[in-house]
């Protein structure tokens, strides 16, 4: 990905779907924003067919899911997301 750097995907399926997992409440930090941009670029280039982000509860806080701004940014970039109970 020219200009964005390397992207490490948590899981790559045989159908070239990239899966990112997050534990706990996740905000739209600069590093998370960059991950989303890289994922969108990989889909746009055809390297991945799609990307999905899954959020699970923190065993410490019990919190799970993306912040409002992160939800919007994921959606704007065509990335499906889900909170796993």
N, C-alpha and C positions, 0 to 999 in steps of 0.2 A: 504494500500500500504506500505508494509514493507520498512522502510528506507526513504520514500518520504513524509510521513505525510498525513494528511487529505486533500481532495480536495472538494471545494465547487463549484458546477456546477450551472451556471445561470439558465439553463432550462434543465429538463430531460423529454424527450418525452416518450409516452407509448411504443414506439419501442426501448427504451433504447439507444437513441441517446442523447449524451451530447452536449449542445449548450453553447458556450462562446460568450459573446458580449463585444466589446470594442468600446469606443467613442474616436474619434480623431486619430491622428497619433500615432502608438504604436511601440516602439523599443524593441529589444531583451535584456531586462534587466535580472538580475538574478532571479527576482521573476516571470517574464513572462516565462523564460526558465524552471523554476520549474513547472509552470502550464502545459506547453506543455509536459514535461516528465511524470507528473502525468496522464494527459489525455491519452498519449500513453500506459502507464502501465495499465490503466483501460480497454482499448480496448484489449490489449494483454492478460489480465487475463480473458476476457469474461464478465466482469461486465458491460461494455458498448458495443453496436454493432458498434458504430462509434462516432466520435466527429467532430463538425463543429464550426469554429470560424467565427463570423460576425463582420465587422467593419463598423461603421457609422460616419458621419462627426461631428466634434465638432461644436456646435453652436457658440462658441467663435472664433475659428481660421478658421473654414471651412475645416480643414484638416481631412483626413480619410485614414485608411489603415495601413498595417504593413510595417515596414522598410524592406529593401532588406534582411538583415540577418534573420529577423523574418520570412519572406516568405519562405526562404530556410529551416529554422529549422522546420517550420510547415510541409512543404512538405516532408522533410527527415523523419519525425515521422509519416507520413501517415495521417495527419490531413488536411481535406479540409477547405478552407477559402474563403471568399467572401467579397468584399466591397459593401455595400448596398448604392445606391445613395439616 
